[in-house]
């Protein structure tokens, strides 16, 4: 039979657990509101008369805030929260993508949702290993899981050497890396737009020798490759160029989670266009809408400029907040291009034109200008993982 003291102790512990859970929820909503770019999956339970904190987090400040509140309230606890990056990784806390397009999933399983992708040579931060997968963070801060074979781990010192190496970037659509300086030789890998490789000293008759992040070597044809350093320094946002690039993808298939020339979703498409224009957009439409500055469209499209991003989605109601769920890019003269659930296509905001779809006017939320304004996305040249 429980004594009165034991009942009181159990009641107190239960009350403290509820208090701690409330604190965790409050801190998460205030300090870590977007689980796509930060981890704060902390749990509280009663264990032997005190609070046991478990879970994982990438945010030391959020953990400190939680423990500060617990101390102020005199709540005793055991801290078993795993700090990410995990200690088992040692000093290999970074990595480079080793394949043309790495599929990054919401959970560490092939059957999990495709959350995003990363291109060959993309630098990433490694946070954890889990059953043949890495939990990684991409340059846009997105956090999710990728098979370990798609990433070549690196130390900070090795990443410094990579940033100082003679890198080249592929500016074409699709190509191959060959095992010999011969287009009839066996391929080493394929490449897509935005792939980054290290140039080595091998060269022969229109071919350049390259090193892949996992140690493989090969040859690429000289056309459609540029010095990464020169590309960074010369890459100024040009509305005409980004519109020209955007049209090249017309008719390309839609792929949920896709961010490569092989297939893109709506925000993956705008992200790719802006990457090749020197910017790192956030991953999802609901994140991209928070970048750049608001543009007053005036009479539908009169205030827009080529390269502006159009955001569509759910308008705010008394019950629900606004949420951007779709994004496209303005091409000028009422036309905009976007990756729809079937393919990349061009539509119009002008009701007199054949590409007009009233639906898009009805759900349009915002127009944002990204380049050369306050709150513009991070430029690749200023991103510490690249430069």
C-alpha positions, -999 to 999 in steps of 0.1 A, spaced: 0 0 0 13 35 -9 19 58 21 7 94 21 43 105 16 47 83 -14 14 96 -29 26 132 -23 59 124 -40 43 108 -70 19 137 -73 47 162 -72 67 143 -98 38 141 -121 32 179 -117 69 186 -124 68 165 -156 39 185 -169 57 218 -160 89 207 -178 69 196 -209 52 230 -209 87 246 -207 100 225 -235 71 234 -258 74 270 -250 111 271 -256 107 252 -289 80 276 -302 101 306 -293 137 295 -300 134 266 -324 102 272 -344 112 255 -376 123 218 -371 134 217 -407 165 238 -399 172 230 -362 167 200 -339 151 204 -304 133 170 -299 136 170 -261 114 148 -239 107 148 -202 97 118 -180 97 109 -143 125 85 -133 132 75 -97 116 106 -82 132 132 -105 129 144 -141 148 126 -169 155 147 -200 161 127 -232 161 134 -269 184 153 -293 192 189 -301 215 210 -323 207 242 -302 228 246 -271 211 279 -263 177 263 -261 190 236 -238 206 262 -216 174 281 -215 155 250 -204 180 240 -177 180 276 -164 143 276 -159 145 242 -142 171 255 -118 150 286 -110 121 264 -102 141 240 -81 133 210 -103 158 182 -100 167 165 -133 191 142 -151 203 156 -184 205 128 -210 200 150 -240 222 141 -270 240 172 -283 244 172 -320 268 167 -338 272 134 -319 306 127 -302 310 94 -322 317 114 -353 350 125 -340 364 154 -360 347 145 -393 318 169 -389 316 179 -425 312 162 -458 309 165 -496 282 149 -517 297 121 -538 270 114 -564 253 136 -590 221 139 -570 218 127 -534 183 119 -522 178 133 -487 149 119 -468 127 128 -438 137 96 -420 166 72 -423 149 48 -446 145 43 -484 107 43 -480 108 77 -462 95 109 -479 120 127 -502 126 159 -483 152 175 -505 183 168 -526 220 178 -528 242 180 -559 276 164 -564 303 185 -545 278 202 -522 293 208 -487 273 196 -458 275 194 -420 272 159 -405 252 157 -373 247 120 -366 249 85 -379 219 62 -379 217 27 -394 235 34 -426 224 71 -428 238 104 -419 217 131 -404 230 162 -423 225 199 -427 228 214 -462 240 249 -470 204 262 -468 203 248 -432 179 221 -441 183 190 -418 174 155 -429 188 120 -436 210 107 -465 227 73 -471 262 73 -459 275 62 -493 264 96 -507 286 116 -485 324 117 -481 332 128 -445 357 156 -440 375 173 -411 375 210 -408 411 211 -420 402 190 -451 373 213 -459 397 243 -457 419 225 -482 388 219 -505 378 255 -503 414 265 -513 416 240 -542 412 245 -579 374 238 -581 352 239 -612 315 240 -615 292 225 -642 270 252 -657 254 229 -684 223 207 -680 236 172 -679 269 154 -687 292 125 -678 325 121 -661 346 97 -681 372 72 -669 395 82 -698 399 113 -719 375 97 -744 337 100 -746 335 63 -755 352 53 -723 333 39 -693 316 67 -672 327 73 -637 296 93 -628 270 117 -643 268 154 -634 240 179 -633 239 217 -632 257 230 -601 280 201 -596 314 211 -581 346 191 -587 383 196 -580 405 200 -611 437 180 -611 468 182 -633 456 156 -659 445 171 -692 443 158 -727 428 170 -760 398 190 -747 394 170 -715 402 181 -680 411 157 -652 390 159 -620 389 144 -585 356 134 -570 350 138 -533 352 100 -526 386 97 -543 375 86 -577 391 103 -607 379 110 -642 378 134 -671 353 159 -682 349 178 -715 361 214 -712 329 230 -724 302 239 -699 326 239 -670 339 271 -653 364 279 -627 344 280 -594 364 310 -581 358 329 -613 322 319 -615 317 332 -579 334 365 -585 317 371 -619 282 359 -609 261 390 -608 223 387 -607 210 393 -642 172 391 -647 177 383 -684 200 354 -677 178 339 -649 148 341 -672 167 324 -700 178 297 -677 143 292 -663 128 287 -698 154 259 -705 136 237 -680 101 241 -695 84 207 -697 108 191 -672 90 166 -649 79 176 -614 95 157 -585 84 161 -549 116 170 -530 136 174 -562 162 202 -565 181 190 -595 179 192 -633 166 157 -633 133 168 -616 122 196 -593 93 206 -571 82 243 -571 107 256 -545 134 232 -557 131 249 -591 134 285 -578 162 273 -555 181 259 -585 176 290 -606 188 313 -578 218 291 -570 230 294 -605 225 331 -601 247 332 -570 222 328 -541 212 301 -516 175 303 -512 158 285 -483 144 250 -492 106 253 -491 81 279 -504 70 285 -468 106 295 -460 115 313 -492 85 337 -486 103 351 -456 133 362 -477 137 393 -498 114 423 -497 77 426 -504 67 441 -538 34 457 -544 21 441 -576 -2 471 -582 -27 463 -610 -20 425 -609 15 424 -625 24 461 -632 49 464 -603 67 432 -610 102 427 -624 118 396 -641 132 373 -614 106 383 -587 92 353 -569 54 348 -567 40 329 -537 7 312 -536 -12 292 -510 -36 294 -481 -48 329 -471 -52 337 -435 -86 331 -419 -100 334 -384 -91 298 -378 -58 293 -397 -28 314 -404 -15 321 -439 8 295 -454 27 297 -487 26 263 -504 37 271 -540 62 294 -557 70 305 -592 92 331 -609 81 361 -629 94 363 -665 79 397 -675 49 409 -694 25 389 -671 42 356 -677 55 334 -648 71 300 -648 67 273 -621 70 236 -614 34 224 -612 24 189 -600 29 176 -635 57 196 -651 75 229 -653 52 252 -673 46 289 -681 13 306 -672 1 342 -674 -15 366 -649 -33 383 -678 -69 370 -683 -67 378 -721 -39 353 -727 -41 316 -733 -19 307 -704 -41 325 -678 -54 304 -649 -77 324 -626 -69 300 -598 -34 314 -594 -47 349 -590 -71 337 -564 -45 321 -542 -16 345 -548 -2 357 -515 30 377 -520 55 389 -546 91 390 -533 122 405 -548 153 386 -538 184 402 -553 200 435 -544 176 442 -516 175 441 -478 170 406 -464 183 390 -496 192 353 -494 228 344 -486 251 348 -515 272 318 -523 304 339 -523 296 348 -486 287 313 -474 315 300 -452 310 264 -464 318 273 -500 342 302 -498 
